[in-house]
Amino acid sequence: MTTRQPVPERINWAVELMAPGPDDQLLEIGCGPGVAVGAISEKLRGGAIVAIDRSATAIDRAQKRNAHHVSSGRAAFVTMTLEDVRPTDVLRGGRRFDKILAMNVNLFWVGSATKELDLIKRLLKADDSLYLFFGYGPGLAKRPRRTHRAPDPRRLRPDRRRADGEPLHPP
């Protein structure tokens, strides 16, 4: 019999912040062992989450951890990088995602993710959200301090500035 590992408080906090609805369609970028997928899947009824990771080992662990969510159709896992995603790879029936999340994915923190944000724009429904989280540690004392809803990539100006005029990637 498998013992369920506790979900870290930072992941519970992120899921609470995102507030997935029971019929939401979600995408997680860089799912690792699938901890967030499990927490999100518990809140879904008619909705589903697709999780991608470039590591086949991570996807294998995530599928095992979430086997009951996979068999119920609430979760699906795909081994691939975000840059290799084509909308037809992850969208079910052409339905766009209500929410996209990434936790501790360096792509969004160490350089320009312009190409990836353009893809995310095509994957999200109009006026829905991209959530980027970064941080580690147990308990409330080490919650990610600068975690917030990311600027909506659809509202970026052609010169890659945010809607408020600030550069997307300040110097």
C-alpha positions as CSV (number, residue, x, y, z in Angstrom):
1,M,0.0,0.0,0.0
2,T,1.3,3.4,-1.0
3,T,1.6,6.1,1.7
4,R,0.7,9.6,0.4
5,Q,3.4,12.1,1.1
6,P,2.2,15.4,2.6
7,V,1.9,18.3,0.2
8,P,4.4,21.1,1.0
9,E,2.7,24.2,2.4
10,R,4.1,26.4,-0.4
11,I,2.3,24.2,-3.0
12,N,-0.9,24.3,-1.0
13,W,-0.6,28.1,-0.9
14,A,0.0,28.4,-4.6
15,V,-3.0,26.2,-5.4
16,E,-5.1,28.2,-3.0
17,L,-3.9,31.4,-4.7
18,M,-4.8,30.0,-8.2
19,A,-8.2,28.8,-7.0
20,P,-8.8,26.3,-9.7
21,G,-12.5,25.8,-10.5
22,P,-14.0,22.4,-10.8
23,D,-14.3,22.6,-14.6
24,D,-11.0,24.5,-15.3
25,Q,-8.5,23.3,-17.9
26,L,-5.0,23.8,-16.6
27,L,-1.4,23.3,-17.8
28,E,1.6,22.9,-15.5
29,I,5.0,23.6,-17.0
30,G,7.8,21.7,-15.3
31,C,5.7,19.4,-13.1
32,G,8.5,17.5,-11.5
33,P,7.2,14.7,-9.3
34,G,3.6,15.9,-9.8
35,V,2.9,17.2,-6.3
36,A,1.0,20.3,-7.5
37,V,-0.9,18.2,-10.1
38,G,-2.2,16.0,-7.3
39,A,-3.3,19.0,-5.2
40,I,-5.0,20.6,-8.2
41,S,-6.7,17.4,-9.4
42,E,-8.4,17.0,-6.0
43,K,-10.3,20.2,-6.8
44,L,-11.4,19.2,-10.3
45,R,-14.6,17.5,-11.3
46,G,-15.2,18.1,-15.0
47,G,-11.9,19.9,-15.5
48,A,-8.4,18.5,-16.1
49,I,-4.7,19.3,-15.9
50,V,-2.0,18.6,-18.4
51,A,1.5,18.5,-17.0
52,I,4.7,18.7,-19.0
53,D,8.3,18.2,-17.9
54,R,11.5,17.7,-20.0
55,S,12.5,14.9,-17.7
56,A,11.1,11.4,-18.5
57,T,12.1,10.3,-14.9
58,A,10.0,13.2,-13.5
59,I,7.0,12.3,-15.7
60,D,7.3,8.7,-14.7
61,R,7.3,9.6,-11.0
62,A,4.4,12.1,-11.5
63,Q,2.3,9.5,-13.3
64,K,2.8,6.9,-10.5
65,R,2.1,9.5,-7.8
66,N,-1.1,10.5,-9.6
67,A,-2.3,7.2,-11.1
68,H,-5.8,7.6,-9.7
69,H,-6.1,11.1,-11.3
70,V,-4.8,9.8,-14.6
71,S,-7.2,6.9,-14.6
72,S,-10.1,9.3,-13.8
73,G,-9.1,11.6,-16.7
74,R,-8.4,14.6,-14.5
75,A,-4.6,14.5,-15.1
76,A,-2.3,13.8,-18.1
77,F,1.5,13.9,-18.3
78,V,3.7,14.6,-21.3
79,T,7.5,14.4,-21.6
80,M,8.5,17.6,-23.4
81,T,10.0,21.0,-23.0
82,L,7.8,24.1,-23.3
83,E,9.7,25.2,-26.4
84,D,8.7,22.0,-28.1
85,V,5.0,22.3,-27.3
86,R,2.5,22.6,-30.2
87,P,-1.0,23.6,-29.1
88,T,-2.3,20.3,-30.6
89,D,0.0,18.4,-28.2
90,V,-1.7,19.7,-25.0
91,L,-5.1,21.2,-25.9
92,R,-8.0,18.7,-25.5
93,G,-10.5,19.2,-28.2
94,G,-9.0,22.6,-29.1
95,R,-10.2,24.0,-25.7
96,R,-7.7,26.6,-24.4
97,F,-6.4,26.6,-20.8
98,D,-8.1,28.6,-18.1
99,K,-4.8,28.7,-16.1
100,I,-1.2,27.9,-16.7
101,L,1.3,27.6,-13.9
102,A,5.0,27.0,-13.5
103,M,6.8,26.4,-10.2
104,N,10.5,27.0,-9.9
105,V,11.0,26.9,-13.7
106,N,14.3,28.8,-14.4
107,L,13.2,29.6,-17.9
108,F,11.1,32.5,-16.6
109,W,13.8,33.8,-14.2
110,V,17.1,33.6,-15.9
111,G,16.5,35.1,-19.4
112,S,14.1,36.3,-21.9
113,A,11.2,34.0,-22.4
114,T,9.6,35.9,-25.3
115,K,9.1,32.9,-27.5
116,E,7.6,30.9,-24.6
117,L,5.3,33.8,-23.6
118,D,4.0,34.0,-27.2
119,L,3.2,30.3,-27.0
120,I,1.5,30.7,-23.7
121,K,-0.6,33.5,-25.1
122,R,-1.9,31.0,-27.8
123,L,-2.6,28.4,-25.1
124,L,-4.6,30.6,-22.7
125,K,-8.2,31.7,-23.1
126,A,-8.7,35.4,-23.3
127,D,-8.5,37.1,-20.0
128,D,-7.2,34.1,-18.1
129,S,-4.0,33.8,-16.1
130,L,-0.4,32.6,-16.1
131,Y,1.0,31.9,-12.6
132,L,4.7,31.9,-12.0
133,F,6.0,30.8,-8.6
134,F,9.6,30.7,-7.4
135,G,10.8,29.6,-4.0
136,Y,11.5,26.7,-1.7
137,G,11.2,25.9,2.0
138,P,8.9,24.5,4.6
139,G,6.2,26.5,6.3
140,L,4.9,30.0,6.0
141,A,8.2,31.6,6.9
142,K,9.7,30.6,3.6
143,R,6.8,31.2,1.3
144,P,7.9,32.6,-2.0
145,R,8.0,36.3,-1.3
146,R,7.7,37.7,-4.8
147,T,5.3,35.3,-6.2
148,H,2.4,37.0,-7.9
149,R,0.2,36.8,-10.9
150,A,2.4,37.4,-13.9
151,P,1.7,40.2,-16.4
152,D,-0.8,39.0,-19.0
153,P,1.3,38.2,-22.1
154,R,-1.6,39.2,-24.4
155,R,-1.4,42.7,-23.1
156,L,2.3,43.2,-24.0
157,R,3.0,45.8,-26.5
158,P,4.8,44.8,-29.7
159,D,8.1,46.3,-28.3
160,R,7.7,43.8,-25.4
161,R,6.7,46.2,-22.8
162,R,4.0,45.5,-20.1
163,A,0.7,47.3,-20.4
164,D,1.9,49.9,-17.9
165,G,4.8,50.8,-20.2
166,E,7.6,49.2,-18.1
167,P,10.1,47.0,-20.0
168,L,9.2,43.3,-19.7
169,H,12.7,42.5,-18.6
170,P,14.2,45.5,-16.9
171,P,18.0,45.9,-17.0
